[in-house]
Amino acid sequence: MLFRFLLLSFFLILAMPSFAQTPHFPIVKGYGGIYEIADATERPDPTLEYKILVDLTSPAEDNKQISRWVDNVARMINLHGLAGVPKEKIKVKVVIHGGAIFTLLNDENYQKRFEVENPNLKVFEALKEAGADIYVCGQSLIARNLKTSDLWPGVTIAHSALTTITTYVPQGYVLLRF
């Protein structure tokens, strides 16, 4: 009985590395952690240029935590990087509107609304550092009675999300909706 227990324990210890991987952050440092999938044969092509427009409308599920949708932008960039796509070949634009607009509030305004500092701002900073362009829909600002001064200063004000999408899709950007 003891022998079986020891043998089973030995095999479980050997199998642990396949279950407990460390997340990787190849391009967006500290956010959007992803894992290597050694058996994956379908992978991004590192010789291609990727032009991606993220239409981010989903609100945070818990305003005291990083929005999984904001973090998912970082994940998407890191997945390409882990597959060997150089940072210079990943062109990402994120246009934020709808309920996601509150992820862009500066700390002062986020604190007033949600009683915590904005956990998303560090992700947006890391995305910008990684080369992503972050836009907010000007129409959504008006609809929610927000001003530019209420927002993270790293965001660019767009005329609208709709016109940002119709501007970049014809230029070859793939549209992803989060």
trRosetta pair geometry for C-beta under 8 A, 3 or more apart (Angstrom, degrees):
i j d omega theta_ij theta_ji phi_ij phi_ji
1 4 5.9 -51 -152 32 31 110
1 5 6.6 31 151 -17 63 106
2 5 5.6 -54 -150 36 34 114
2 6 6.3 32 154 -17 67 106
3 6 5.9 -57 -147 39 30 109
3 7 6.1 30 155 -19 65 109
4 7 5.7 -56 -144 39 29 112
4 8 6.1 29 156 -18 65 108
5 8 5.9 -56 -147 38 27 110
5 9 6.2 29 154 -20 63 108
6 9 5.6 -53 -145 37 31 113
6 10 6.3 37 153 -25 64 104
7 10 5.6 -50 -149 31 30 115
7 11 6.7 24 155 -12 63 105
8 11 6.0 -58 -151 39 31 107
8 12 6.3 32 153 -19 66 108
9 12 5.7 -56 -147 37 31 113
9 13 6.4 33 155 -20 65 105
10 13 5.9 -56 -153 34 28 111
10 14 6.6 27 151 -17 63 106
11 14 5.6 -52 -147 37 35 113
11 15 6.3 30 155 -16 66 109
12 15 5.8 -60 -146 40 31 108
12 16 6.8 56 151 -49 62 90
13 16 5.7 -28 -156 -7 34 120
14 17 8.0 -51 173 15 38 97
15 18 5.7 -56 -173 34 63 113
15 19 6.7 47 139 -13 84 108
16 19 5.8 -71 -153 42 40 103
16 20 5.6 -10 170 17 82 115
17 20 6.5 -73 -122 58 27 82
17 21 7.6 67 178 -80 61 64
18 21 7.9 -10 -166 -52 22 94
21 35 4.7 90 97 -139 146 117
21 36 7.0 -154 -161 40 145 78
23 33 2.8 17 171 -179 144 121
23 34 6.4 96 -157 32 85 21
23 35 6.3 -70 -110 -67 58 75
24 33 6.7 127 49 -155 33 68
24 34 5.6 -46 60 70 87 72
24 35 6.9 137 9 -99 95 28
24 36 6.6 67 -13 -39 140 85
24 78 6.7 163 104 176 83 117
24 82 5.5 103 96 -98 142 120
25 28 6.2 -93 -166 85 89 59
25 29 5.3 94 139 -130 125 36
25 30 5.8 85 -158 -22 165 23
25 31 6.9 93 -131 41 122 34
25 32 6.8 115 -122 72 83 76
25 33 5.9 -48 -65 -97 89 66
25 34 7.9 131 -81 22 44 76
25 78 5.9 -64 -136 -119 43 136
26 78 5.6 133 38 -148 82 76
26 81 3.6 -173 94 128 121 123
26 82 5.2 173 -5 -67 139 63
27 77 5.1 -111 84 142 134 103
27 78 5.5 -157 38 -93 90 58
27 80 7.5 -5 -4 73 148 89
27 81 3.9 -169 -27 -60 110 154
27 87 5.2 154 -128 -97 112 98
27 90 7.1 -5 -144 51 168 150
27 130 4.9 83 150 -144 92 121
28 31 5.2 -64 138 70 112 89
28 32 4.9 47 76 37 133 128
28 74 4.0 -136 105 -149 160 93
28 77 5.2 90 -25 80 115 128
28 78 5.5 -87 33 -55 95 99
28 123 7.9 31 174 -158 128 71
28 126 5.0 85 -169 142 85 109
28 127 6.0 1 -122 -89 123 54
28 129 7.8 119 -130 71 62 94
28 130 4.6 -48 -86 -49 71 154
29 126 5.7 -139 58 -144 68 113
29 129 7.2 -48 26 97 106 136
29 130 7.6 177 0 -67 73 102
30 122 7.6 -65 109 149 132 113
30 126 6.0 -131 59 -103 99 150
31 66 7.5 -153 -134 -164 113 160
31 71 5.9 -128 -178 -129 98 79
31 74 4.2 -51 118 -178 99 172
31 122 7.3 161 -57 117 132 89
31 123 4.7 144 -139 -120 163 84
31 126 5.0 138 21 77 125 156
31 127 7.7 -61 79 -50 139 78
32 71 5.5 176 -77 -178 66 68
32 72 7.3 120 -115 -123 97 10
32 73 7.2 -92 -85 83 134 47
32 74 2.6 -153 -34 116 129 93
32 75 3.9 -150 -157 -56 92 48
32 76 7.4 -79 -154 19 136 49
32 77 6.6 53 120 50 166 89
32 78 4.6 163 119 0 113 130
32 123 7.8 111 -32 -146 91 105
33 75 7.4 -25 54 -101 31 86
33 78 7.3 -72 -118 116 15 168
34 75 5.6 123 -65 -151 105 79
34 78 4.8 168 6 113 122 116
34 79 5.2 -176 -126 -77 167 71
34 82 5.8 -125 93 -16 126 150
36 82 6.3 -150 -88 179 73 126
37 40 4.0 69 101 -27 111 116
40 43 5.7 103 125 -66 113 95
43 83 4.5 174 180 -142 105 122
43 84 7.9 55 147 24 128 102
44 48 7.3 -119 178 52 85 115
44 50 7.0 -26 -155 -63 130 138
44 79 7.3 118 -14 128 128 85
44 80 5.0 -4 31 -128 174 72
44 83 4.2 117 46 92 95 152
44 84 7.6 -172 85 54 94 74
44 85 5.2 -41 121 -39 133 126
45 48 4.5 71 85 -3 107 110
45 85 7.6 68 87 -84 37 101
46 83 6.6 -161 -63 123 90 81
46 84 3.8 -54 -76 113 138 101
46 85 4.9 -151 -117 -82 63 50
46 86 7.0 81 -166 -14 95 72
46 89 7.5 110 -170 65 55 155
48 85 7.4 -40 65 -118 76 113
48 89 6.9 125 101 170 44 128
49 89 4.7 -123 -112 -158 61 83
49 90 8.0 -162 -162 -69 58 28
49 91 6.9 27 171 -2 99 108
50 80 6.0 -102 24 -132 162 151
50 85 6.3 16 -3 -171 125 153
50 89 6.3 74 15 138 78 80
50 90 5.0 -2 64 -116 110 64
50 91 6.7 -176 94 31 57 68
50 174 7.6 -49 -167 19 79 122
51 91 4.6 -9 -111 69 67 116
51 168 7.8 -157 161 177 112 102
51 171 7.2 -117 162 113 153 90
51 172 5.2 69 61 110 149 90
51 173 4.4 -102 138 -100 102 62
51 174 6.6 130 88 4 67 75
52 76 7.1 -158 147 142 164 133
52 90 7.3 -15 14 -168 114 79
52 91 6.9 155 24 86 64 61
52 92 5.0 -12 70 -109 100 74
52 93 7.4 -179 95 31 54 63
52 173 6.3 126 -128 -162 6 86
52 174 5.3 -27 -110 61 65 93
52 176 6.2 4 -170 0 103 117
53 92 7.9 162 -87 -158 30 50
53 93 5.0 -14 -114 69 74 100
53 94 7.8 165 -163 -87 50 29
53 95 6.9 8 -176 1 96 105
53 164 7.7 173 -160 138 128 93
53 165 6.6 142 141 -120 144 65
53 168 4.8 133 -78 106 143 137
53 169 6.6 -92 33 -68 149 69
53 173 4.0 67 -22 148 107 134
53 174 6.9 179 26 77 75 39
53 175 5.3 -27 74 -102 103 62
53 176 7.1 167 83 24 49 71
54 73 5.5 -104 1 -109 178 106
54 76 7.5 157 -81 47 129 158
54 92 6.8 16 -9 -169 108 97
54 93 7.2 -173 25 93 71 49
54 94 4.5 -14 64 -113 111 75
54 95 7.2 175 85 26 58 61
54 176 5.1 -26 -109 72 68 101
54 177 7.8 148 -163 -97 57 21
54 178 5.9 3 -173 4 105 116
55 95 5.9 -14 -112 65 55 99
55 161 6.8 95 -141 179 90 118
55 165 6.2 22 -88 -90 118 122
55 175 6.1 21 -16 -169 115 97
55 176 6.9 -175 22 87 76 45
55 177 4.7 -24 69 -107 109 71
55 178 7.1 162 79 25 54 65
56 69 5.9 136 -149 148 100 118
56 70 7.3 68 -157 -85 147 61
56 73 7.0 -35 -77 -58 134 125
56 94 5.6 16 -7 -173 127 99
56 95 6.8 170 26 80 80 43
56 96 4.7 -26 77 -103 110 72
56 97 7.7 130 81 24 62 55
56 100 4.8 -143 139 138 89 170
56 178 4.9 -10 -111 67 72 106
57 96 7.7 162 -79 -155 41 50
57 97 5.8 -20 -102 77 84 72
57 98 3.5 41 -157 40 92 142
57 99 6.5 69 165 37 66 76
57 100 5.3 -154 -156 -1 15 116
57 161 7.9 78 -78 -167 99 168
57 177 7.2 -14 18 -165 107 91
57 178 7.4 158 29 85 60 56
58 67 7.7 153 103 -178 91 121
58 69 4.5 164 73 -71 114 156
58 98 7.6 21 -46 99 21 129
58 99 6.6 -24 -175 74 21 110
58 100 5.7 51 62 -65 38 108
58 178 5.7 -95 17 139 116 66
59 67 7.5 -119 164 -124 37 127
59 98 7.4 -115 -48 127 81 91
59 99 3.1 -66 -51 142 105 119
59 100 5.8 -144 -86 -70 43 48
59 102 6.7 29 -135 38 98 114
59 103 7.8 178 -145 -36 53 98
60 63 5.2 117 87 -88 131 55
60 65 7.1 172 -177 72 121 73
60 66 7.9 -142 -128 151 122 24
60 67 3.7 -103 -97 -94 91 95
60 68 7.7 127 -136 12 67 64
60 69 7.4 -130 -89 26 55 102
60 70 7.7 -19 -85 -3 97 111
60 100 7.7 107 -32 -122 66 61
60 102 7.3 -99 11 85 105 106
60 103 6.0 130 -41 -80 110 101
60 120 7.4 -124 -73 -55 133 128
61 65 7.7 -21 71 63 83 117
61 67 7.4 129 11 -134 67 67
61 68 6.7 11 8 8 115 110
62 65 4.5 40 89 23 110 109
63 102 7.3 -40 -120 124 117 129
63 110 7.9 -171 177 -166 109 95
63 113 7.8 -103 177 115 154 99
63 114 4.2 -124 134 -133 133 141
63 116 7.2 153 125 45 86 116
64 114 6.8 -169 -68 161 64 117
64 116 5.0 92 -122 10 77 161
64 119 7.1 69 165 -15 33 133
65 119 6.0 -71 -174 66 19 161
66 70 6.2 -115 178 72 86 115
66 71 5.2 82 134 -51 121 116
66 119 4.7 -113 -67 128 63 114
66 120 5.8 129 -136 -87 68 62
66 123 5.8 109 -146 -36 122 138
67 70 4.1 84 70 6 104 102
67 71 6.7 -177 90 -3 54 84
67 100 7.2 110 -178 -135 166 87
67 103 5.1 -51 -8 -103 145 133
67 120 5.6 13 10 -91 100 123
68 71 5.5 -56 -145 46 36 113
68 72 6.0 50 149 -35 66 102
69 72 5.3 -43 -146 24 31 119
69 73 7.5 42 151 -23 56 89
69 100 6.4 -92 96 -111 143 122
69 103 7.9 -126 74 -51 104 160
69 178 4.4 140 -157 152 101 116
70 73 6.0 -43 -167 18 38 111
70 74 7.5 32 141 -8 62 101
70 100 7.7 152 -60 -158 89 109
70 103 5.5 -176 -58 -178 134 151
70 120 4.9 58 63 -141 176 110
70 123 5.1 101 139 105 115 148
70 124 7.1 -55 -164 -59 125 79
71 74 5.5 -53 -160 38 46 113
71 75 6.3 51 142 -25 72 102
71 123 6.1 -91 -83 -129 63 148
72 75 5.1 -45 -144 34 40 118
72 76 6.3 46 154 -25 66 98
72 178 5.7 169 82 -131 135 139
73 76 5.8 -50 -152 30 30 113
73 77 6.8 27 151 -13 62 104
73 92 7.2 128 -174 172 100 140
73 94 5.7 4 -128 -92 150 137
73 123 7.9 110 60 157 106 114
73 127 6.1 15 114 -111 122 136
73 132 6.9 78 157 -133 122 165
73 178 7.0 -103 -58 -5 84 165
74 77 5.9 -57 -152 38 33 109
74 78 6.1 29 154 -15 68 111
74 123 6.0 -103 -37 -160 135 100
74 126 6.6 26 -110 103 128 120
74 127 6.1 -107 -79 -80 85 92
74 130 7.7 130 -126 11 78 158
75 78 5.7 -62 -145 43 29 109
75 79 6.1 37 156 -28 66 103
76 79 5.8 -48 -147 27 28 114
76 80 7.1 26 154 -14 58 102
76 92 7.7 134 99 -114 115 138
76 176 7.2 155 -122 90 161 173
77 80 6.1 -58 -161 35 33 109
77 81 6.4 30 147 -17 67 110
77 90 5.9 119 -140 149 83 149
77 92 6.0 -64 -85 -33 110 157
77 127 7.4 152 -2 -129 154 79
77 130 5.9 83 151 143 156 148
77 132 6.9 -92 -72 -58 147 118
78 81 5.3 -55 -145 40 38 115
78 82 6.1 40 157 -23 70 103
79 82 5.9 -50 -144 34 29 110
79 83 6.6 24 155 -14 60 108
80 83 5.8 -64 -155 39 31 109
80 85 4.1 -45 165 49 92 137
80 90 5.3 130 102 -95 149 133
81 84 7.8 111 -180 -19 31 8
81 85 6.1 -84 -83 65 34 80
81 86 7.9 51 -121 -132 73 15
81 87 6.6 22 -103 -73 111 71
81 90 7.2 -63 -60 -18 81 153
85 89 5.4 -119 -178 82 89 116
85 90 5.8 93 130 -56 121 105
86 89 5.0 83 63 8 81 103
86 90 7.7 -161 96 -8 44 89
87 90 6.1 -68 -153 34 36 106
87 130 6.6 -129 -143 -168 115 75
87 131 6.1 136 171 -1 100 142
88 131 7.9 -173 -97 -102 38 167
90 131 7.1 117 86 81 87 132
91 131 7.7 -87 -114 139 45 116
91 173 7.6 -102 104 -104 109 96
92 127 7.7 -97 100 -171 133 100
92 130 8.0 8 41 109 131 106
92 131 7.0 102 36 102 93 85
92 132 4.2 -37 89 -113 111 90
92 133 7.1 178 100 26 58 68
93 132 7.1 165 -91 -167 24 73
93 133 4.6 -15 -114 66 76 106
93 135 6.7 16 -180 -1 96 114
93 164 7.5 -152 145 171 130 113
93 168 6.0 -130 57 -116 150 166
93 173 6.7 -34 34 -134 116 152
94 127 7.1 -8 0 162 143 149
94 132 6.0 29 -8 170 108 121
94 133 7.1 179 24 88 67 54
94 134 5.1 -12 64 -115 106 64
94 135 6.7 177 89 29 53 71
95 135 4.5 -20 -108 75 71 112
95 136 7.6 153 -161 -97 58 18
95 137 6.6 72 173 -56 97 85
95 158 6.2 -18 -133 8 106 162
95 161 4.8 138 146 -132 123 82
95 164 4.5 152 -100 99 148 147
95 165 6.6 -120 45 -55 156 79
96 100 5.0 -119 -158 110 93 113
96 101 5.9 139 139 -94 100 54
96 103 6.9 -116 -156 59 144 108
96 104 6.0 140 99 -37 154 129
96 134 7.1 8 -9 -172 117 87
96 135 6.8 172 17 89 73 54
96 136 5.0 -32 68 -107 97 69
96 137 6.9 -132 90 -3 47 83
96 140 7.8 -116 119 66 65 158
96 155 7.6 -65 37 -138 127 131
96 161 7.6 -124 78 -94 18 118
97 100 6.8 45 62 55 24 98
97 101 6.0 12 -142 -62 30 103
97 136 7.1 132 -75 -165 65 59
97 137 3.5 26 -90 6 115 139
97 139 7.4 17 -134 69 130 90
97 140 4.1 -174 -145 -44 85 148
97 160 7.9 31 -88 -173 149 61
97 161 4.0 -86 -15 -41 144 143
98 101 6.7 169 71 -19 31 94
98 140 6.5 -80 -29 -119 29 134
99 102 7.0 -34 177 11 55 105
100 103 5.4 -30 -178 10 69 118
100 104 7.9 63 138 -15 73 96
100 178 7.9 78 -85 100 152 94
101 104 6.0 -57 -173 29 50 112
101 136 6.3 90 -131 -152 89 110
101 137 7.2 -82 -90 45 116 94
101 140 5.0 -168 -73 142 144 130
101 141 7.2 -172 -160 -77 141 56
101 144 6.1 173 89 14 149 160
101 146 7.0 -171 150 16 128 158
102 105 5.6 -11 -164 -18 57 115
102 110 7.4 120 174 -111 83 84
102 113 6.9 -127 -153 118 120 158
102 114 7.9 113 164 -39 125 124
103 118 7.4 123 -166 -164 45 112
103 120 4.3 -39 -170 83 91 177
103 124 7.9 147 140 -51 98 121
104 120 7.5 -72 -69 102 36 132
104 124 7.2 98 -112 -82 72 158
104 134 7.8 164 -109 159 117 125
104 136 5.6 -127 66 -85 177 133
104 151 4.9 -3 139 -145 104 101
104 152 5.2 -109 -168 15 70 103
104 155 5.5 32 -156 -55 129 155
105 109 4.3 -121 -172 93 111 109
105 110 4.1 147 98 -63 117 82
105 113 6.6 -26 158 23 178 137
105 118 5.7 -176 80 -84 82 138
105 146 7.9 -111 -96 -134 89 134
105 150 6.0 -45 -132 153 79 88
105 151 6.3 -83 -112 -109 32 50
105 152 7.3 69 97 -31 13 78
106 109 5.4 79 56 20 75 100
106 110 6.8 -146 93 -8 30 96
106 118 7.0 -146 171 2 17 143
106 121 7.6 62 -133 -92 45 137
106 150 6.5 -157 16 167 96 36
106 151 6.0 98 -32 144 85 12
106 152 5.5 154 -84 -75 67 45
106 153 7.3 43 -91 -28 118 74
107 110 5.6 -59 -137 41 28 111
107 111 5.9 34 161 -26 66 108
107 117 4.8 -12 -141 -143 105 85
107 118 5.3 -125 -94 12 56 95
107 121 6.8 -53 -59 -15 85 156
108 111 5.9 -56 -151 32 23 112
108 112 6.8 23 151 -18 59 105
109 112 5.6 -48 -149 32 37 113
109 113 6.3 24 156 -10 66 110
109 150 4.7 70 -69 -162 166 85
109 151 7.9 -37 42 -66 147 33
110 113 5.9 -66 -148 45 30 104
110 114 5.6 -30 175 33 71 111
110 116 7.1 -53 136 84 101 60
110 117 6.5 65 91 -167 124 31
110 118 3.7 151 -15 -63 174 96
111 114 7.1 -73 -114 60 17 70
111 115 6.6 45 -167 -125 55 18
111 116 6.6 -136 -111 77 63 14
111 117 6.1 -2 -73 -84 98 47
111 118 7.8 -88 -40 -32 67 74
114 118 7.9 99 49 -89 132 65
116 119 7.2 -2 127 -33 122 95
117 121 7.9 -74 158 21 93 125
118 121 4.7 82 99 -23 111 105
118 152 7.5 -128 96 -66 156 108
119 122 7.2 -48 -178 25 48 104
119 123 7.8 42 136 -9 67 108
120 123 5.3 -59 -162 39 55 114
120 124 6.1 54 144 -22 82 103
121 124 5.5 -52 -147 37 36 111
121 125 6.3 41 153 -22 67 102
121 152 5.4 174 -121 -103 97 129
122 125 5.5 -47 -147 34 34 115
122 126 6.4 34 152 -18 64 104
123 126 5.7 -55 -149 38 33 110
123 127 6.3 36 150 -22 66 104
124 127 5.5 -50 -145 35 33 114
124 128 6.3 34 155 -18 65 104
124 134 5.9 35 -155 -85 102 167
124 152 5.9 70 92 127 156 169
124 154 6.2 153 138 76 112 131
124 155 7.5 -37 -174 -66 142 90
125 128 5.8 -56 -150 37 29 110
125 129 6.3 32 150 -20 64 107
125 154 6.7 154 -94 -12 62 165
126 129 5.5 -51 -146 37 33 115
126 130 6.3 31 153 -18 64 107
127 130 5.7 -60 -151 39 30 110
127 132 4.1 -44 166 47 93 135
127 134 6.5 90 102 -59 127 116
128 131 7.8 122 -178 -12 30 8
128 132 6.1 -84 -83 65 36 78
128 133 7.9 68 -117 -102 74 28
128 134 6.3 -63 -74 -4 96 116
128 154 5.3 -79 -60 175 162 137
133 156 6.7 -19 -179 16 94 133
134 154 6.4 51 54 121 130 93
134 155 5.1 -78 114 -115 106 71
134 156 6.7 141 86 17 57 81
135 155 6.9 116 -130 -172 17 84
135 156 5.0 -41 -103 75 70 93
135 157 7.5 87 -157 -155 74 7
135 158 4.2 48 179 -36 122 120
135 161 7.8 149 113 -103 113 66
135 164 5.7 167 109 -124 158 157
136 140 6.8 -111 171 65 84 118
136 141 6.6 80 133 -54 116 106
136 151 6.5 -113 -1 -132 165 158
136 155 5.0 34 -15 165 111 135
136 156 7.4 168 17 78 71 43
136 157 6.0 -36 65 -112 90 54
136 158 6.5 180 74 18 34 88
137 140 3.9 75 83 5 110 109
137 141 7.0 -171 98 -13 60 78
137 158 5.8 -39 -102 70 40 106
137 160 5.4 27 -152 -156 94 45
137 161 3.9 -42 -84 -34 123 90
137 162 7.9 66 -128 -2 122 65
137 164 7.5 -119 -92 5 77 128
138 141 5.4 -45 -154 25 40 117
138 142 6.8 36 152 -15 66 100
138 157 5.2 68 -78 177 97 98
138 158 6.0 -141 -15 84 89 48
138 159 5.6 -52 28 -152 129 19
138 160 6.2 -75 47 -70 85 50
139 142 5.9 -54 -155 36 35 109
139 143 6.3 34 149 -19 67 109
139 159 7.7 32 -30 146 93 51
139 160 4.6 27 -8 -113 122 93
139 161 7.3 -98 44 8 110 80
139 162 7.9 7 21 12 148 101
140 143 5.4 -53 -141 39 35 114
140 144 6.1 12 164 -1 68 112
140 146 7.9 -3 123 40 71 122
140 161 6.9 44 -23 -21 120 115
141 144 6.5 -78 -150 49 23 93
141 146 4.6 -101 -153 75 72 96
141 147 7.1 93 179 -99 117 16
141 148 7.3 10 -148 -63 155 58
141 151 8.0 -62 -109 -41 116 131
141 157 7.3 -20 -21 -135 151 108
142 145 7.6 28 -173 -75 32 33
142 146 7.9 -88 -50 47 19 67
146 150 4.7 -115 -162 60 90 147
146 151 7.0 77 161 -49 124 97
147 150 5.1 112 57 -10 68 100
147 151 8.0 -141 99 -6 48 89
148 151 6.0 -66 -165 29 41 113
148 157 5.9 -54 -103 -62 112 135
151 155 5.4 -67 150 42 131 134
152 155 5.4 93 76 -16 89 104
158 161 6.7 96 90 -75 137 42
158 163 7.2 -178 163 73 105 94
158 164 4.6 -14 -166 -60 152 126
159 163 5.1 -19 80 60 115 142
159 164 7.5 167 49 -47 78 81
160 163 4.7 86 58 13 95 97
160 164 6.8 -152 92 -7 50 86
161 164 5.6 -57 -148 36 33 114
161 165 6.3 34 154 -20 67 105
162 165 5.9 -56 -153 35 29 110
162 166 6.4 15 155 -8 65 109
163 166 5.6 -55 -138 46 37 105
163 167 6.0 44 156 -28 67 106
164 167 5.7 -55 -148 33 28 114
164 168 6.4 3 164 -2 64 112
165 168 6.6 -71 -143 45 25 93
165 169 5.9 24 169 -23 67 114
165 175 6.5 48 -149 -114 102 128
166 169 6.4 -42 -122 32 27 110
166 170 7.2 24 177 -10 55 106
167 170 7.4 -84 -178 36 20 99
167 171 7.2 5 145 -10 59 118
168 171 5.3 -62 -152 40 45 114
168 173 4.2 -1 151 21 100 145
169 173 5.6 -85 -92 66 37 89
169 175 5.6 -12 -97 -47 110 115
